[in-house]
Every structure is written in C-alpha cells, then in structure tokens.
C-alpha cells in the first residue's frame, strides 16, 4: 500500500487535494524589470503547500525554453510570457477566471 495524504486521508494515487487547490487559487501574472533591464515574468498566488511548484516550474521552463526560479513564494521566468503562461496554467488545471494578467 502506498503513502496516505495527510490532508484528505486518501492514498496518494487517488488524492484530489492538488486538483481542488488549483481550482480555488487567485493567480496574478505580471512582468518586472530585472538586472540589466531584462524582463522577468512573475506568477504569484500559487499555494506551495498544496501544489508542487517545483514540478510546475520545470514544465514551464521546458515549454517556454527559458530559465526560471522560485523567489519570495513566486515563480520567476526569464522573458515576457504572460499570455503563454495563462494558457499553460489553464492546461495544468487552474481555472481561467481565477488567472489575472497585469
């Protein structure tokens, strides 16, 4: 028998905590100017307790062919990718009306 989720009490294979957490979050995507006037796209509002942000960041970096990191509970990706990230977040299970682009 596999591991048991501490939140819902179901086995990890059928756990729905991450799915429900994705549907309830308010996510903001915005651009900031970093060092040497380079653009950085930041994603804030993703709950790191219920969503595996390292796995999510890795997918985004592969799909967008850019570098990225996690800073101050935000995902930072090199370059301007606001519209593409909105589409990728929807593909990952986040609700369209919960994602705001500034």
N, CA, C and O atoms as a DFTB+ gen file, in Angstrom:
408 C
 N C O
     1  1       0.840      -1.180       0.000
     2  2       0.000       0.000       0.000
     3  2       0.882       1.238       0.000
     4  3       1.911       1.276       0.673
     5  1       0.470       2.264      -0.766
     6  2       1.260       3.475      -0.898
     7  2       1.072       4.432       0.260
     8  3       0.475       4.098       1.283
     9  1       1.588       5.609       0.074
    10  2       1.507       6.635       1.103
    11  2       0.083       7.179       1.209
    12  3      -0.691       7.118       0.253
    13  1      -0.244       7.703       2.369
    14  2      -1.550       8.295       2.629
    15  2      -1.389       9.816       2.688
    16  3      -0.466      10.320       3.326
    17  1      -2.289      10.543       2.022
    18  2      -2.260      12.011       2.034
    19  2      -2.655      12.502       3.424
    20  3      -3.690      12.085       3.944
    21  1      -1.854      13.384       4.041
    22  2      -2.188      13.863       5.379
    23  2      -3.385      14.811       5.396
    24  3      -3.980      15.029       6.452
    25  1      -3.749      15.380       4.242
    26  2      -4.846      16.345       4.191
    27  2      -6.197      15.650       4.054
    28  3      -7.099      15.867       4.863
    29  1      -6.333      14.808       3.020
    30  2      -7.634      14.193       2.753
    31  2      -7.750      12.763       3.275
    32  3      -8.863      12.252       3.397
    33  1      -6.633      12.104       3.585
    34  2      -6.668      10.754       4.115
    35  2      -6.783       9.668       3.066
    36  3      -6.921       8.493       3.405
    37  1      -6.729      10.044       1.791
    38  2      -6.796       9.071       0.707
    39  2      -5.391       8.661       0.291
    40  3      -4.429       9.380       0.563
    41  1      -5.262       7.500      -0.370
    42  2      -3.943       7.133      -0.907
    43  2      -3.460       8.172      -1.917
    44  3      -4.268       8.783      -2.616
    45  1      -2.148       8.372      -1.994
    46  2      -1.560       9.396      -2.877
    47  2      -1.987       9.220      -4.331
    48  3      -2.082      10.204      -5.066
    49  1      -2.247       7.975      -4.762
    50  2      -2.601       7.719      -6.156
    51  2      -3.938       8.345      -6.539
    52  3      -4.126       8.747      -7.687
    53  1      -4.874       8.433      -5.585
    54  2      -6.197       8.986      -5.898
    55  2      -6.491      10.280      -5.142
    56  3      -7.639      10.722      -5.091
    57  1      -5.485      10.876      -4.568
    58  2      -5.634      12.116      -3.812
    59  2      -6.124      13.244      -4.720
    60  3      -5.644      13.381      -5.845
    61  1      -7.063      14.044      -4.251
    62  2      -7.625      15.136      -5.036
    63  2      -7.290      16.508      -4.441
    64  3      -7.842      17.519      -4.876
    65  1      -6.415      16.551      -3.477
    66  2      -6.079      17.814      -2.806
    67  2      -5.489      18.828      -3.773
    68  3      -5.879      19.995      -3.764
    69  1      -4.546      18.387      -4.612
    70  2      -3.891      19.313      -5.538
    71  2      -4.893      19.849      -6.563
    72  3      -4.843      21.027      -6.919
    73  1      -5.790      19.004      -7.033
    74  2      -6.782      19.430      -8.030
    75  2      -7.723      20.475      -7.445
    76  3      -7.997      21.488      -8.089
    77  1      -8.218      20.245      -6.237
    78  2      -9.122      21.211      -5.625
    79  2      -8.386      22.498      -5.254
    80  3      -8.970      23.581      -5.308
    81  1      -7.126      22.391      -4.885
    82  2      -6.346      23.582      -4.550
    83  2      -6.137      24.447      -5.791
    84  3      -6.146      25.674      -5.701
    85  1      -5.950      23.816      -6.939
    86  2      -5.756      24.561      -8.181
    87  2      -7.002      25.347      -8.563
    88  3      -6.899      26.436      -9.127
    89  1      -8.163      24.812      -8.266
    90  2      -9.409      25.459      -8.648
    91  2      -9.758      26.643      -7.758
    92  3     -10.566      27.483      -8.153
    93  1      -9.171      26.734      -6.567
    94  2      -9.551      27.758      -5.603
    95  2      -8.582      28.936      -5.521
    96  3      -8.836      29.870      -4.761
    97  1      -7.492      28.926      -6.269
    98  2      -6.464      29.942      -6.101
    99  2      -6.663      31.144      -7.018
   100  3      -7.156      31.011      -8.139
   101  1      -6.276      32.306      -6.531
   102  2      -6.278      33.543      -7.307
   103  2      -4.842      33.804      -7.733
   104  3      -3.987      34.095      -6.898
   105  1      -4.576      33.700      -9.036
   106  2      -3.215      33.799      -9.558
   107  2      -3.057      35.109     -10.325
   108  3      -3.933      35.499     -11.097
   109  1      -1.932      35.780     -10.103
   110  2      -1.619      37.024     -10.799
   111  2      -0.323      36.824     -11.580
   112  3       0.682      36.367     -11.035
   113  1      -0.362      37.176     -12.875
   114  2       0.820      37.104     -13.734
   115  2       1.193      38.532     -14.100
   116  3       0.356      39.290     -14.589
   117  1       2.441      38.896     -13.866
   118  2       2.890      40.250     -14.196
   119  2       4.355      40.230     -14.601
   120  3       5.065      39.247     -14.388
   121  1       4.800      41.356     -15.199
   122  2       6.176      41.466     -15.664
   123  2       6.913      42.492     -14.819
   124  3       6.383      43.558     -14.503
   125  1       8.142      42.153     -14.459
   126  2       9.008      43.092     -13.750
   127  2      10.307      43.230     -14.537
   128  3      10.636      42.385     -15.370
   129  1      11.033      44.299     -14.263
   130  2      12.320      44.511     -14.919
   131  2      13.405      44.113     -13.949
   132  3      13.479      44.627     -12.833
   133  1      14.240      43.201     -14.377
   134  2      15.306      42.692     -13.527
   135  2      16.626      43.377     -13.791
   136  3      16.678      44.492     -14.310
   137  1      17.666      42.706     -13.434
   138  2      19.015      43.208     -13.606
   139  2      19.314      43.397     -15.087
   140  3      18.879      42.597     -15.916
   141  1      20.040      44.428     -15.417
   142  2      20.422      44.766     -16.790
   143  2      19.208      44.999     -17.689
   144  3      19.275      44.759     -18.895
   145  1      18.091      45.469     -17.107
   146  2      16.861      45.813     -17.823
   147  2      16.259      44.624     -18.577
   148  3      15.642      44.799     -19.627
   149  1      16.439      43.427     -18.043
   150  2      15.849      42.227     -18.633
   151  2      14.452      42.022     -18.042
   152  3      14.233      42.267     -16.856
   153  1      13.516      41.575     -18.871
   154  2      12.156      41.342     -18.400
   155  2      12.044      39.978     -17.730
   156  3      12.638      38.992     -18.168
   157  1      11.268      39.955     -16.660
   158  2      11.003      38.735     -15.909
   159  2       9.495      38.626     -15.735
   160  3       8.848      39.582     -15.308
   161  1       8.936      37.475     -16.061
   162  2       7.522      37.232     -15.835
   163  2       7.376      36.513     -14.499
   164  3       7.982      35.467     -14.267
   165  1       6.560      37.096     -13.630
   166  2       6.362      36.540     -12.292
   167  2       4.933      36.028     -12.151
   168  3       3.988      36.633     -12.655
   169  1       4.796      34.904     -11.456
   170  2       3.486      34.317     -11.173
   171  2       3.353      34.250      -9.661
   172  3       4.153      33.593      -8.995
   173  1       2.353      34.922      -9.117
   174  2       2.138      34.886      -7.669
   175  2       0.748      34.342      -7.379
   176  3      -0.136      34.367      -8.236
   177  1       0.573      33.859      -6.175
   178  2      -0.729      33.367      -5.738
   179  2      -0.877      31.865      -5.767
   180  3      -1.942      31.349      -5.427
   181  1       0.158      31.144      -6.165
   182  2       0.085      29.686      -6.171
   183  2       0.454      29.185      -4.776
   184  3       1.527      29.495      -4.260
   185  1      -0.439      28.412      -4.178
   186  2      -0.220      27.884      -2.838
   187  2       0.790      26.748      -2.903
   188  3       0.512      25.695      -3.476
   189  1       1.952      26.962      -2.321
   190  2       3.038      25.985      -2.398
   191  2       2.795      24.771      -1.508
   192  3       3.474      23.756      -1.661
   193  1       1.853      24.852      -0.592
   194  2       1.581      23.720       0.293
   195  2       0.790      22.631      -0.431
   196  3       0.976      21.443      -0.167
   197  1      -0.087      23.038      -1.340
   198  2      -0.966      22.073      -1.999
   199  2      -0.573      21.754      -3.436
   200  3      -1.035      20.757      -3.992
   201  1       0.276      22.588      -4.049
   202  2       0.671      22.390      -5.440
   203  2       2.183      22.215      -5.488
   204  3       2.919      22.945      -4.823
   205  1       2.641      21.256      -6.268
   206  2       4.072      21.019      -6.420
   207  2       4.634      22.073      -7.382
   208  3       4.619      21.878      -8.597
   209  1       5.129      23.192      -6.832
   210  2       5.580      24.302      -7.673
   211  2       6.890      24.000      -8.383
   212  3       7.142      24.545      -9.457
   213  1       7.724      23.148      -7.814
   214  2       8.977      22.798      -8.496
   215  2       8.689      22.046      -9.784
   216  3       9.316      22.298     -10.813
   217  1       7.752      21.134      -9.726
   218  2       7.356      20.375     -10.911
   219  2       6.693      21.301     -11.941
   220  3       6.933      21.178     -13.142
   221  1       5.864      22.220     -11.459
   222  2       5.182      23.176     -12.322
   223  2       6.192      24.099     -13.004
   224  3       6.085      24.355     -14.204
   225  1       7.166      24.596     -12.252
   226  2       8.198      25.471     -12.811
   227  2       9.017      24.739     -13.860
   228  3       9.348      25.309     -14.900
   229  1       9.340      23.496     -13.600
   230  2      10.120      22.712     -14.556
   231  2       9.364      22.561     -15.876
   232  3       9.963      22.677     -16.946
   233  1       8.056      22.302     -15.813
   234  2       7.245      22.195     -17.032
   235  2       7.233      23.511     -17.804
   236  3       7.375      23.523     -19.027
   237  1       7.063      24.619     -17.084
   238  2       7.027      25.932     -17.733
   239  2       8.356      26.246     -18.407
   240  3       8.380      26.750     -19.530
   241  1       9.447      25.954     -17.736
   242  2      10.768      26.223     -18.303
   243  2      11.000      25.401     -19.562
   244  3      11.593      25.894     -20.522
   245  1      10.541      24.158     -19.571
   246  2      10.710      23.310     -20.748
   247  2       9.839      23.788     -21.907
   248  3      10.297      23.848     -23.048
   249  1       8.579      24.129     -21.612
   250  2       7.655      24.546     -22.671
   251  2       8.036      25.901     -23.265
   252  3       7.863      26.123     -24.463
   253  1       8.554      26.808     -22.431
   254  2       8.879      28.164     -22.888
   255  2      10.344      28.330     -23.265
   256  3      10.736      29.389     -23.756
   257  1      11.151      27.311     -23.046
   258  2      12.583      27.343     -23.365
   259  2      13.261      28.558     -22.735
   260  3      13.899      29.360     -23.417
   261  1      13.105      28.673     -21.417
   262  2      13.711      29.789     -20.702
   263  2      14.154      29.316     -19.324
   264  3      13.856      28.196     -18.911
   265  1      14.863      30.179     -18.628
   266  2      15.285      29.883     -17.274
   267  2      14.246      30.373     -16.290
   268  3      13.364      31.154     -16.648
   269  1      14.343      29.925     -15.066
   270  2      13.395      30.363     -14.058
   271  2      13.808      29.922     -12.675
   272  3      14.706      29.096     -12.508
   273  1      13.134      30.489     -11.676
   274  2      13.423      30.177     -10.287
   275  2      12.191      30.471      -9.441
   276  3      11.197      31.008      -9.929
   277  1      12.278      30.108      -8.162
   278  2      11.232      30.437      -7.199
   279  2      11.823      31.426      -6.213
   280  3      12.791      31.112      -5.520
   281  1      11.244      32.626      -6.145
   282  2      11.706      33.668      -5.225
   283  2      10.507      34.292      -4.537
   284  3       9.507      34.599      -5.187
   285  1      10.595      34.482      -3.245
   286  2       9.549      35.141      -2.459
   287  2       8.172      34.529      -2.704
   288  3       7.193      35.259      -2.859
   289  1       8.085      33.212      -2.740
   290  2       6.841      32.478      -2.987
   291  2       6.215      32.797      -4.349
   292  3       5.000      32.695      -4.513
   293  1       7.031      33.176      -5.305
   294  2       6.588      33.448      -6.672
   295  2       7.443      32.646      -7.638
   296  3       8.590      32.318      -7.334
   297  1       6.886      32.329      -8.802
   298  2       7.656      31.705      -9.859
   299  2       8.137      32.812     -10.783
   300  3       7.332      33.618     -11.249
   301  1       9.423      32.863     -11.054
   302  2      10.003      33.858     -11.951
   303  2      10.544      33.146     -13.179
   304  3      11.303      32.182     -13.070
   305  1      10.144      33.632     -14.353
   306  2      10.624      33.079     -15.613
   307  2      11.269      34.188     -16.432
   308  3      10.754      35.305     -16.492
   309  1      12.391      33.877     -17.058
   310  2      13.107      34.872     -17.847
   311  2      12.339      35.161     -19.131
   312  3      11.939      34.243     -19.846
   313  1      12.138      36.446     -19.415
   314  2      11.439      36.856     -20.619
   315  2       9.995      37.242     -20.325
   316  3       9.530      37.151     -19.189
   317  1       9.293      37.674     -21.374
   318  2       7.893      38.066     -21.223
   319  2       7.005      36.979     -21.817
   320  3       6.977      36.779     -23.032
   321  1       6.284      36.285     -20.953
   322  2       5.493      35.124     -21.370
   323  2       4.097      35.154     -20.761
   324  3       3.546      34.092     -20.470
   325  1       3.507      36.321     -20.558
   326  2       2.249      36.415     -19.823
   327  2       1.118      35.609     -20.465
   328  3       0.482      34.799     -19.792
   329  1       0.864      35.819     -21.750
   330  2      -0.245      35.124     -22.415
   331  2       0.007      33.625     -22.515
   332  3      -0.908      32.824     -22.323
   333  1       1.242      33.246     -22.814
   334  2       1.575      31.827     -22.916
   335  2       1.416      31.136     -21.564
   336  3       0.940      30.003     -21.489
   337  1       1.819      31.826     -20.501
   338  2       1.702      31.239     -19.168
   339  2       0.250      31.066     -18.747
   340  3      -0.091      30.104     -18.060
   341  1      -0.602      31.995     -19.158
   342  2      -2.024      31.841     -18.842
   343  2      -2.561      30.565     -19.476
   344  3      -3.287      29.809     -18.829
   345  1      -2.214      30.320     -20.732
   346  2      -2.652      29.104     -21.415
   347  2      -2.077      27.853     -20.747
   348  3      -2.777      26.852     -20.594
   349  1      -0.808      27.912     -20.352
   350  2      -0.179      26.762     -19.700
   351  2      -0.802      26.476     -18.330
   352  3      -0.964      25.316     -17.950
   353  1      -1.150      27.528     -17.594
   354  2      -1.796      27.338     -16.292
   355  2      -3.173      26.702     -16.458
   356  3      -3.572      25.863     -15.651
   357  1      -3.899      27.098     -17.501
   358  2      -5.211      26.501     -17.766
   359  2      -5.052      25.017     -18.114
   360  3      -5.852      24.183     -17.690
   361  1      -4.008      24.699     -18.892
   362  2      -3.732      23.295     -19.222
   363  2      -3.423      22.473     -17.969
   364  3      -3.744      21.286     -17.905
   365  1      -2.804      23.102     -16.984
   366  2      -2.427      22.401     -15.752
   367  2      -3.601      22.219     -14.786
   368  3      -3.461      21.539     -13.769
   369  1      -4.762      22.822     -15.095
   370  2      -5.938      22.609     -14.261
   371  2      -6.393      23.810     -13.468
   372  3      -7.355      23.706     -12.706
   373  1      -5.743      24.941     -13.617
   374  2      -6.189      26.154     -12.937
   375  2      -7.361      26.751     -13.715
   376  3      -7.425      26.614     -14.937
   377  1      -8.282      27.407     -13.022
   378  2      -9.457      27.988     -13.664
   379  2      -9.095      29.282     -14.395
   380  3      -8.301      30.090     -13.914
   381  1      -9.700      29.452     -15.568
   382  2      -9.416      30.621     -16.413
   383  2      -9.807      31.930     -15.718
   384  3      -9.071      32.914     -15.797
   385  1     -10.946      31.947     -15.048
   386  2     -11.402      33.183     -14.409
   387  2     -10.638      33.519     -13.132
   388  3     -10.803      34.616     -12.598
   389  1      -9.812      32.612     -12.630
   390  2      -9.006      32.866     -11.440
   391  2      -7.620      33.425     -11.785
   392  3      -6.856      33.773     -10.884
   393  1      -7.290      33.513     -13.075
   394  2      -5.969      33.982     -13.503
   395  2      -6.099      35.408     -14.001
   396  3      -6.907      35.695     -14.884
   397  1      -5.301      36.301     -13.434
   398  2      -5.339      37.720     -13.800
   399  2      -3.975      38.124     -14.360
   400  3      -2.935      37.786     -13.795
   401  1      -3.995      38.852     -15.480
   402  2      -2.766      39.357     -16.088
   403  2      -2.716      40.854     -15.874
   404  3      -3.660      41.571     -16.206
   405  1      -1.613      41.324     -15.320
   406  2      -1.423      42.765     -15.098
   407  2      -0.418      43.303     -16.070
   408  3      -0.116      44.496     -16.049
